[in-house]
């Protein structure tokens, strides 16, 4: 089997797993409207993506607005919005607890996989919405609950996943999008996801997502292992060193003790403000609106 990533880990390719969350009713319109009504506004990421002929993306971000949960859901279902509800482990405790039970089954299918921290987001997205080419600095299990998705998973080599870009993303200097060219499509592992299916892929593997003509709901569960925490810390430390004119080695060539040392250094650097996040001041230029083009209306005072 062709190696899909240069980073070690028990998950070596994209693979589906069954789950039983759909029949528990977490993704009905009524259940989703209740979630949207009570979810804290500061934990909403509302995105609208546009693409040019070469697949290059531009992003607009929206504010929660004042719509009721059922009207917000209506705007999403009729629009072109991608809504992430962050901290699902706190915001959707019933769904989260059920999903953790399903996660433990998937974890057991990969000898050597041991998550030390789990977090995630509930994704509620419009028909035909798409998420651009990006990577997550964590392991991921995508529990699909409603609609149809197509996920494109790419190799985690330097050509598809440049470490300098990884450093900037882990250090929150830029969003999770990576440099993308159409030629990457020849290297993609393509998986269609139906409700009741969950998808795993190798740690850090770049991917993009397309909704296939239907309103979609998924729970994206991130998980960290000690090896991923060490590497993320090393990536952060490298980003700080590079910002100060250094030329650190890529983590690919580091031993476990060296990765652990750089992780420890990252904890100290974060305490003293090694790199200030550039993601806390995104300008929001729309809010969801029923009947507006793409479901995106003008901001209201």
Secondary structure as the mmCIF struct_conf table of DSSP 4:
data_model
#
loop_
_struct_conf.conf_type_id
_struct_conf.id
_struct_conf.beg_label_comp_id
_struct_conf.beg_label_asym_id
_struct_conf.beg_label_seq_id
_struct_conf.end_label_comp_id
_struct_conf.end_label_asym_id
_struct_conf.end_label_seq_id
STRN STRN1 UNK A 5 UNK A 5
BEND BEND1 UNK A 6 UNK A 7
BEND BEND2 UNK A 10 UNK A 10
BEND BEND3 UNK A 13 UNK A 13
STRN STRN2 UNK A 15 UNK A 18
HELX_RH_3T_P HELX_RH_3T_P1 UNK A 22 UNK A 24
TURN_TY1_P TURN_TY1_P1 UNK A 25 UNK A 27
BEND BEND4 UNK A 28 UNK A 28
HELX_RH_AL_P HELX_RH_AL_P1 UNK A 29 UNK A 38
BEND BEND5 UNK A 39 UNK A 39
HELX_RH_3T_P HELX_RH_3T_P2 UNK A 41 UNK A 43
STRN STRN3 UNK A 44 UNK A 51
TURN_TY1_P TURN_TY1_P2 UNK A 53 UNK A 54
STRN STRN4 UNK A 57 UNK A 63
BEND BEND6 UNK A 66 UNK A 66
HELX_RH_AL_P HELX_RH_AL_P2 UNK A 69 UNK A 78
BEND BEND7 UNK A 79 UNK A 79
STRN STRN5 UNK A 82 UNK A 86
HELX_RH_AL_P HELX_RH_AL_P3 UNK A 88 UNK A 91
TURN_TY1_P TURN_TY1_P3 UNK A 92 UNK A 92
HELX_RH_AL_P HELX_RH_AL_P4 UNK A 93 UNK A 108
TURN_TY1_P TURN_TY1_P4 UNK A 109 UNK A 109
BEND BEND8 UNK A 110 UNK A 110
TURN_TY1_P TURN_TY1_P5 UNK A 111 UNK A 112
BEND BEND9 UNK A 116 UNK A 116
STRN STRN6 UNK A 117 UNK A 125
TURN_TY1_P TURN_TY1_P6 UNK A 127 UNK A 128
STRN STRN7 UNK A 130 UNK A 134
BEND BEND10 UNK A 137 UNK A 138
STRN STRN8 UNK A 139 UNK A 146
BEND BEND11 UNK A 147 UNK A 147
STRN STRN9 UNK A 148 UNK A 153
STRN STRN10 UNK A 156 UNK A 156
BEND BEND12 UNK A 157 UNK A 157
TURN_TY1_P TURN_TY1_P7 UNK A 158 UNK A 160
BEND BEND13 UNK A 161 UNK A 161
HELX_RH_AL_P HELX_RH_AL_P5 UNK A 163 UNK A 170
TURN_TY1_P TURN_TY1_P8 UNK A 171 UNK A 172
BEND BEND14 UNK A 173 UNK A 174
BEND BEND15 UNK A 176 UNK A 176
STRN STRN11 UNK A 177 UNK A 177
HELX_RH_3T_P HELX_RH_3T_P3 UNK A 182 UNK A 187
STRN STRN12 UNK A 189 UNK A 194
TURN_TY1_P TURN_TY1_P9 UNK A 195 UNK A 196
STRN STRN13 UNK A 197 UNK A 200
TURN_TY1_P TURN_TY1_P10 UNK A 203 UNK A 204
STRN STRN14 UNK A 207 UNK A 211
BEND BEND16 UNK A 213 UNK A 214
STRN STRN15 UNK A 216 UNK A 224
HELX_RH_AL_P HELX_RH_AL_P6 UNK A 226 UNK A 243
TURN_TY1_P TURN_TY1_P11 UNK A 244 UNK A 245
HELX_LH_PP_P HELX_LH_PP_P1 UNK A 248 UNK A 250
HELX_RH_3T_P HELX_RH_3T_P4 UNK A 251 UNK A 253
HELX_RH_AL_P HELX_RH_AL_P7 UNK A 256 UNK A 271
TURN_TY1_P TURN_TY1_P12 UNK A 272 UNK A 273
BEND BEND17 UNK A 274 UNK A 275
BEND BEND18 UNK A 278 UNK A 279
TURN_TY1_P TURN_TY1_P13 UNK A 280 UNK A 281
HELX_LH_PP_P HELX_LH_PP_P2 UNK A 282 UNK A 283
STRN STRN16 UNK A 284 UNK A 288
TURN_TY1_P TURN_TY1_P14 UNK A 290 UNK A 291
BEND BEND19 UNK A 292 UNK A 292
HELX_RH_3T_P HELX_RH_3T_P5 UNK A 293 UNK A 295
STRN STRN17 UNK A 296 UNK A 297
#
